[in-house]
């Protein structure tokens, strides 16, 4: 790769997600050369992807050009590249655009969708980890509505109007809530030929409550809010297969549907080449110590979803969400500076800022330590926090304006089928989840 | 097609462009059943497509969901469909979703790119008539910059950094100006490895001045502004071929390039089935009388680019731009109401509101009858007029905010490669221009 080798230590970061970006911003303009690699030229604010899927926001509002980070320091570089493997012996990574030597390597490749080995789901389902995938889901929802309008076959129309989401974590809850809002407010106006009562949103969850990572209070309230929006919740229900038309479960429930969205789990997205002992195989994550050093390596670090740091409170590692990733990124910046100065490393402590999920257009559930609340005020907090964490003044402003507009007008501006998804399955498949 | 036949006369409009939309909005809630068909579910504000191509705006800002038009009147319908042919004998159109009988048919299918029979250009070039095409051009520009960053071969880098635009009408002028702004303000910051002096924008024009449809004053000023932005203008230069790598012209000029954008002409996009005598073959447009009735038909109308109305001032028909389309759409609304009431039809008179084109970030040229002006104030007028004609309050606000932001920050927010274009030419070709 044509990056000049200087006297400065070189830090290579694989991945510009929450962890990689938090790290990069803190080591810019320090006494080192930083190289960031990503297979996209933008950072994705994943917590709002569901709004891209449901026509509320355009991608530019929740994405941020990664070159806007590196351009502030002429010693630093961005490269659009896919990393294929690591040769730790020679401190080299291999990528789609050539090899690169590192002094310090940071793996921040995040997570990918976990199908738990179910091939029928991977083949026929949709999922939402990237902007193109979110846009595919948007197109599919709108195309199904268009098709339902002209279909005379009642069985086919039913299948077109059944939307099945699997996994009632924050993604499943927020996405099913947003699709319910589409049904309640957009469909009756835009699709007078479609009977909104024929449109059903099914949310399937293997455990006995929605939002299993959150408090009982949050689960109960979110369940109630979803109920009121008309989302049909099926607890203790595991999907056995989906053949592109019929969902089969471990219960009596079987649903004919053209839209099957899988949000039931993630696993790490590791890079090939490190010792097997560095990996926790089942989770697909690298085991790291309290300094985020990958097990068995001195100069290789992992942060964010891909890192599994066992602590007393989190014996199976931190939750695979934005906060631990951001905090680990910032913390590693400190430690890399220590390393370069020959100082002692500091151990990482996770500060739990709480979790939240929004349900529908104006309600949310929030767990803030012992403080648990829900409803309109929670939604207000949710909105404020998400605007706060969105990167970039422009993104915040455009998103805020769109939210106000959507809120007042019960409208979704971006309901455009830009890239038809249907009938092109062979050429326009879901992007792979690899970094 | 499953549209109920009522006692009301049925008006079918093919195409939701400027003409079709202007007509539809004026006959809504009248004593008739209106059916609008389009192959996209949105109206495209084509004058700003070049800003989507150059990362200044996202599609949702310049597109408008067509169902937002028809939803205001329960008697009216929208269908996402491609019209394949017309059987005038039986008052029927044939579409991708079935047949439809009409009482009055309005053809508003617009225009498509004219390659003047040059197959090499059609095969290897790019053009910009639709949102997906504009997004493809955006991706290609950004991918070329990324590739230029890593290419060691100087010849290849040159080709990646040569941008060739053919045709110095408004599209060619505005697009080349916007790419020059990218080079002058974004490339030096975002791509420190690319020497902006190596990036060249070539604008080729077969005639002896830029903006040939505008005044001499406008041509001269636009030429000067483009010069100052660093666009290389080649007048009296006709492209003979482009093989995907090399542009050959009728002069000594030959340019190696990976980006060849064709904006040198349009022709009508007719539908099959009408009598040959109704068509002006070379223009691809239907000949219409002063009521926009297609030659030889009583109840078939054509409006906008597809209509060729010979008048004293315009013996070859009106210019194929937004204004005549909008005015014909509004006027035909009146005449259709007259027809239904058994009243006399009114002849169409075109009111020339002037033409304008923007060059770069803050200059434009404007011809308003005898009043011709250019520079910063002209740009201000250009901006105001384009915001005014943009459909929808939200679109106006978001566009206005983005312009202010881009203007103050010399920035382009949407520089995201969402759908990589390169290496996928086989599956992701330019959309066909058919309606």
Boltz contact constraints between the chains, C-beta under 6 A:
constraints:
  - contact:
      token1: [A, 41]
      token2: [B, 417]
      max_distance: 6.0
  - contact:
      token1: [A, 42]
      token2: [B, 416]
      max_distance: 6.0
  - contact:
      token1: [A, 58]
      token2: [B, 58]
      max_distance: 6.0
  - contact:
      token1: [A, 58]
      token2: [B, 60]
      max_distance: 6.0
  - contact:
      token1: [A, 59]
      token2: [B, 418]
      max_distance: 6.0
  - contact:
      token1: [A, 60]
      token2: [B, 58]
      max_distance: 6.0
  - contact:
      token1: [A, 60]
      token2: [B, 413]
      max_distance: 6.0
  - contact:
      token1: [A, 60]
      token2: [B, 414]
      max_distance: 6.0
  - contact:
      token1: [A, 63]
      token2: [B, 416]
      max_distance: 6.0
  - contact:
      token1: [A, 65]
      token2: [B, 415]
      max_distance: 6.0
  - contact:
      token1: [A, 67]
      token2: [B, 190]
      max_distance: 6.0
  - contact:
      token1: [A, 71]
      token2: [B, 189]
      max_distance: 6.0
  - contact:
      token1: [A, 71]
      token2: [B, 190]
      max_distance: 6.0
  - contact:
      token1: [A, 74]
      token2: [B, 192]
      max_distance: 6.0
  - contact:
      token1: [A, 80]
      token2: [B, 146]
      max_distance: 6.0
  - contact:
      token1: [A, 97]
      token2: [B, 150]
      max_distance: 6.0
  - contact:
      token1: [A, 131]
      token2: [B, 418]
      max_distance: 6.0
  - contact:
      token1: [A, 146]
      token2: [B, 80]
      max_distance: 6.0
  - contact:
      token1: [A, 150]
      token2: [B, 97]
      max_distance: 6.0
  - contact:
      token1: [A, 189]
      token2: [B, 71]
      max_distance: 6.0
  - contact:
      token1: [A, 190]
      token2: [B, 67]
      max_distance: 6.0
  - contact:
      token1: [A, 190]
      token2: [B, 71]
      max_distance: 6.0
  - contact:
      token1: [A, 192]
      token2: [B, 74]
      max_distance: 6.0
  - contact:
      token1: [A, 394]
      token2: [B, 405]
      max_distance: 6.0
  - contact:
      token1: [A, 394]
      token2: [B, 413]
      max_distance: 6.0
  - contact:
      token1: [A, 405]
      token2: [B, 394]
      max_distance: 6.0
  - contact:
      token1: [A, 413]
      token2: [B, 60]
      max_distance: 6.0
  - contact:
      token1: [A, 413]
      token2: [B, 394]
      max_distance: 6.0
  - contact:
      token1: [A, 414]
      token2: [B, 60]
      max_distance: 6.0
  - contact:
      token1: [A, 415]
      token2: [B, 65]
      max_distance: 6.0
  - contact:
      token1: [A, 416]
      token2: [B, 42]
      max_distance: 6.0
  - contact:
      token1: [A, 416]
      token2: [B, 63]
      max_distance: 6.0
  - contact:
      token1: [A, 417]
      token2: [B, 41]
      max_distance: 6.0
  - contact:
      token1: [A, 418]
      token2: [B, 59]
      max_distance: 6.0
  - contact:
      token1: [A, 418]
      token2: [B, 131]
      max_distance: 6.0
  - contact:
      token1: [A, 427]
      token2: [B, 427]
      max_distance: 6.0
